[in-house]
Amino acid sequence: MALMHTELIKLGKRWLGWLILGASLGLATAGVLLVAILSRRMQESFGGFPSGLVAGPELVAQSFGSMFMLVLGAVPVGSEYGYDTWKNLVARHASRVRLLAAKWLTLLGVLLLGVIVVSLWSQGVALVLGSMLDLPAGEQPALSQILLRLGVLAWFLAVLASVGFLCATLTRSSVGGITIGFVWLSLDGLLTMVERVPMAVKRWLLTPAQASLNAAIAGQPAALPLWNSLLVLLLYLLVPLIIALLVFRERDLT
């Protein structure tokens, strides 16, 4: 807990995390506003409670959210290499594994808190705009369904942060981690769209797994079985951490 508290203080002092949060809130506001304007012009219903909870986070994830998470995951590790502070940290702590794991756990906790903040902000903006523009909320989905969608979204973002975390560990650089993570994510999306790629390959990609989970939550046909989607997201979350821990444990920092 002491290590996590230290990492939390470090994250709080970095302007990057606050910048990502501010940008996410701004994107969520702009996205919900755009949807409200379009809803008014087309005389359609607009998101009330609880659909407003997920509107903003999904808009952020579909725009720059992936890059935000790769940056958020890579910087805590890469900055230690950039400032050459790993030597002092390792000398003061007996376990390298605990040291790096504390960074990862703190990162996930901050990410989850950020999703909650953006979600609540999004719901508030949706309710205010709906009232100001006099838009009907229409039929709303069940709160449990919305929370499940938020959970899948947070899990997906955590996977991206975990991949950025691993790539920064491997390259000893924040920029290297972000770059490799972005290339990996782009290839994942590209392979998903190419029809010639066999389903035996696609079923282990991240993008189809997330899409299948969202379809299952909405009661729609899913490309992958539920167990397959859950397993893929679990592997993409934990395997990067395990590899990063193994590499960092044996790495020469002198």
C-alpha positions as semicolon CSV with decimal commas, in nm:
position;residue;x (nm);y (nm);z (nm)
1;M;0,000;0,000;0,000
2;A;0,288;0,237;0,073
3;L;0,427;0,186;-0,277
4;M;0,088;0,251;-0,433
5;H;0,045;0,564;-0,223
6;T;0,382;0,689;-0,347
7;E;0,287;0,618;-0,708
8;L;-0,044;0,795;-0,659
9;I;0,138;1,106;-0,539
10;K;0,365;1,089;-0,843
11;L;0,069;1,064;-1,079
12;G;-0,102;1,353;-0,904
13;K;0,202;1,575;-0,953
14;R;0,232;1,499;-1,326
15;W;0,047;1,746;-1,546
16;L;-0,011;1,478;-1,810
17;G;-0,273;1,289;-1,611
18;W;-0,469;1,605;-1,539
19;L;-0,440;1,705;-1,906
20;I;-0,584;1,370;-2,015
21;L;-0,870;1,406;-1,768
22;G;-0,943;1,763;-1,882
23;A;-0,930;1,663;-2,248
24;S;-1,163;1,368;-2,179
25;L;-1,415;1,592;-2,004
26;G;-1,395;1,839;-2,292
27;L;-1,445;1,569;-2,554
28;A;-1,734;1,420;-2,359
29;T;-1,902;1,762;-2,333
30;A;-1,854;1,839;-2,703
31;G;-1,976;1,495;-2,805
32;V;-2,289;1,505;-2,591
33;L;-2,362;1,860;-2,712
34;L;-2,330;1,752;-3,076
35;V;-2,564;1,458;-3,021
36;A;-2,813;1,690;-2,846
37;I;-2,810;1,936;-3,136
38;L;-2,858;1,659;-3,391
39;S;-3,139;1,510;-3,181
40;R;-3,318;1,845;-3,176
41;R;-3,284;1,897;-3,550
42;M;-3,410;1,547;-3,626
43;Q;-3,678;1,558;-3,355
44;E;-3,541;1,246;-3,190
45;S;-3,519;1,145;-2,827
46;F;-3,205;1,231;-2,633
47;G;-3,018;1,045;-2,362
48;G;-3,151;1,088;-2,011
49;F;-3,065;0,875;-1,710
50;P;-2,896;0,628;-1,720
51;S;-2,792;0,634;-2,088
52;G;-2,606;0,962;-2,032
53;L;-2,363;0,778;-1,804
54;V;-2,207;0,590;-2,093
55;A;-2,250;0,846;-2,372
56;G;-1,949;1,061;-2,284
57;P;-1,702;0,781;-2,205
58;E;-1,790;0,600;-2,529
59;L;-1,745;0,919;-2,732
60;V;-1,405;0,974;-2,572
61;A;-1,299;0,613;-2,634
62;Q;-1,405;0,634;-2,999
63;S;-1,202;0,951;-3,059
64;F;-0,872;0,991;-2,874
65;G;-0,933;0,758;-2,582
66;S;-0,708;0,481;-2,715
67;M;-0,412;0,716;-2,751
68;F;-0,482;0,868;-2,408
69;M;-0,462;0,524;-2,246
70;L;-0,142;0,424;-2,427
71;V;0,017;0,747;-2,305
72;L;-0,115;0,700;-1,953
73;G;0,024;0,347;-1,940
74;A;0,365;0,425;-2,092
75;V;0,463;0,744;-1,909
76;P;0,487;0,611;-1,548
77;V;0,745;0,354;-1,661
78;G;0,917;0,544;-1,941
79;S;0,968;0,859;-1,735
80;E;1,168;0,660;-1,478
81;Y;1,406;0,562;-1,756
82;G;1,406;0,913;-1,898
83;Y;1,506;1,070;-1,566
84;D;1,728;0,772;-1,478
85;T;1,553;0,724;-1,143
86;W;1,508;0,346;-1,161
87;K;1,851;0,287;-1,003
88;N;1,759;0,479;-0,687
89;L;1,413;0,322;-0,667
90;V;1,544;-0,034;-0,704
91;A;1,818;0,030;-0,445
92;R;1,559;0,144;-0,189
93;H;1,312;-0,142;-0,244
94;A;1,384;-0,511;-0,197
95;S;1,147;-0,639;-0,466
96;R;1,148;-0,514;-0,824
97;V;0,829;-0,709;-0,891
98;R;0,641;-0,528;-0,613
99;L;0,777;-0,195;-0,730
100;L;0,655;-0,236;-1,087
101;A;0,329;-0,407;-0,985
102;A;0,248;-0,110;-0,760
103;K;0,281;0,120;-1,061
104;W;0,045;-0,099;-1,262
105;L;-0,218;-0,131;-0,988
106;T;-0,211;0,243;-0,918
107;L;-0,247;0,311;-1,288
108;L;-0,558;0,092;-1,310
109;G;-0,708;0,255;-1,002
110;V;-0,658;0,605;-1,144
111;L;-0,801;0,493;-1,478
112;L;-1,114;0,352;-1,314
113;L;-1,161;0,671;-1,115
114;G;-1,123;0,873;-1,435
115;V;-1,392;0,666;-1,611
116;I;-1,629;0,726;-1,320
117;V;-1,564;1,102;-1,323
118;V;-1,616;1,129;-1,700
119;S;-1,929;0,914;-1,675
120;L;-2,089;1,128;-1,404
121;W;-1,989;1,445;-1,588
122;S;-2,143;1,310;-1,908
123;Q;-2,469;1,229;-1,732
124;G;-2,484;1,578;-1,581
125;V;-2,422;1,743;-1,919
126;A;-2,686;1,523;-2,083
127;L;-2,950;1,611;-1,823
128;V;-2,874;1,985;-1,845
129;L;-2,880;1,990;-2,226
130;G;-3,194;1,777;-2,240
131;S;-3,368;2,024;-2,009
132;M;-3,239;2,336;-2,187
133;L;-3,331;2,210;-2,535
134;D;-3,655;2,050;-2,413
135;L;-3,565;1,712;-2,561
136;P;-3,757;1,396;-2,464
137;A;-3,544;1,128;-2,304
138;G;-3,732;0,844;-2,470
139;E;-3,719;0,487;-2,346
140;Q;-3,409;0,427;-2,136
141;P;-3,212;0,102;-2,104
142;A;-3,180;-0,068;-1,769
143;L;-2,917;0,070;-1,532
144;S;-2,756;-0,275;-1,512
145;Q;-2,704;-0,276;-1,888
146;I;-2,543;0,068;-1,880
147;L;-2,312;-0,034;-1,595
148;L;-2,208;-0,345;-1,787
149;R;-2,126;-0,131;-2,091
150;L;-1,920;0,099;-1,872
151;G;-1,743;-0,200;-1,721
152;V;-1,648;-0,337;-2,063
153;L;-1,530;0,009;-2,171
154;A;-1,317;0,051;-1,858
155;W;-1,174;-0,298;-1,909
156;F;-1,087;-0,217;-2,271
157;L;-0,915;0,107;-2,170
158;A;-0,725;-0,079;-1,895
159;V;-0,599;-0,324;-2,159
160;L;-0,464;-0,035;-2,367
161;A;-0,292;0,115;-2,063
162;S;-0,144;-0,226;-1,979
163;V;-0,009;-0,264;-2,333
164;G;0,146;0,083;-2,315
165;F;0,295;-0,015;-1,979
166;L;0,458;-0,325;-2,131
167;C;0,586;-0,150;-2,444
168;A;0,748;0,125;-2,235
169;T;0,913;-0,140;-2,019
170;L;1,051;-0,321;-2,323
171;T;1,177;-0,007;-2,500
172;R;1,285;0,182;-2,184
173;S;1,107;0,484;-2,328
174;S;0,766;0,654;-2,307
175;V;0,778;0,749;-2,675
176;G;0,880;0,398;-2,776
177;G;0,602;0,247;-2,567
178;I;0,338;0,478;-2,711
179;T;0,458;0,423;-3,068
180;I;0,468;0,044;-3,050
181;G;0,135;0,036;-2,865
182;F;-0,028;0,249;-3,134
183;V;0,111;0,028;-3,412
184;W;-0,018;-0,283;-3,233
185;L;-0,364;-0,132;-3,186
186;S;-0,379;-0,023;-3,552
187;L;-0,282;-0,372;-3,669
188;D;-0,545;-0,524;-3,440
189;G;-0,815;-0,306;-3,594
190;L;-0,687;-0,367;-3,948
191;L;-0,682;-0,744;-3,911
192;T;-1,034;-0,730;-3,773
193;M;-1,161;-0,557;-4,088
194;V;-0,978;-0,779;-4,342
195;E;-1,218;-1,050;-4,456
196;R;-0,940;-1,289;-4,560
197;V;-0,810;-1,313;-4,205
198;P;-0,948;-1,643;-4,068
199;M;-1,182;-1,641;-3,769
200;A;-0,930;-1,859;-3,586
201;V;-0,707;-1,549;-3,577
202;K;-0,978;-1,287;-3,527
203;R;-1,118;-1,461;-3,221
204;W;-0,794;-1,375;-3,035
205;L;-0,787;-1,007;-3,134
206;L;-0,893;-0,732;-2,896
207;T;-1,135;-0,541;-3,120
208;P;-1,371;-0,833;-3,198
209;A;-1,373;-0,935;-2,832
210;Q;-1,485;-0,590;-2,718
211;A;-1,746;-0,566;-2,994
212;S;-1,884;-0,910;-2,909
213;L;-1,916;-0,823;-2,540
214;N;-2,106;-0,504;-2,621
215;A;-2,334;-0,697;-2,857
216;A;-2,403;-0,958;-2,591
217;I;-2,490;-0,688;-2,337
218;A;-2,732;-0,528;-2,586
219;G;-2,894;-0,867;-2,656
220;Q;-2,768;-0,872;-3,015
221;P;-2,592;-1,153;-3,205
222;A;-2,222;-1,164;-3,115
223;A;-1,938;-1,278;-3,341
224;L;-1,763;-1,455;-3,054
225;P;-1,888;-1,668;-2,763
226;L;-1,904;-1,490;-2,430
227;W;-1,628;-1,704;-2,275
228;N;-1,400;-1,629;-2,571
229;S;-1,446;-1,252;-2,540
230;L;-1,392;-1,252;-2,164
231;L;-1,081;-1,469;-2,195
232;V;-0,930;-1,244;-2,463
233;L;-0,976;-0,928;-2,256
234;L;-0,838;-1,102;-1,947
235;L;-0,530;-1,222;-2,135
236;Y;-0,466;-0,881;-2,290
237;L;-0,487;-0,724;-1,946
238;L;-0,268;-0,966;-1,748
239;V;-0,015;-1,102;-1,998
240;P;0,146;-0,759;-2,061
241;L;0,190;-0,717;-1,686
242;I;0,344;-1,063;-1,645
243;I;0,589;-1,007;-1,932
244;A;0,681;-0,661;-1,800
245;L;0,748;-0,803;-1,452
246;L;0,966;-1,085;-1,588
247;V;1,167;-0,848;-1,807
248;F;1,211;-0,586;-1,537
249;R;1,311;-0,842;-1,273
250;E;1,610;-0,958;-1,479
251;R;1,707;-0,627;-1,638
252;D;2,045;-0,468;-1,574
253;L;1,985;-0,109;-1,460
254;T;2,346;-0,015;-1,397
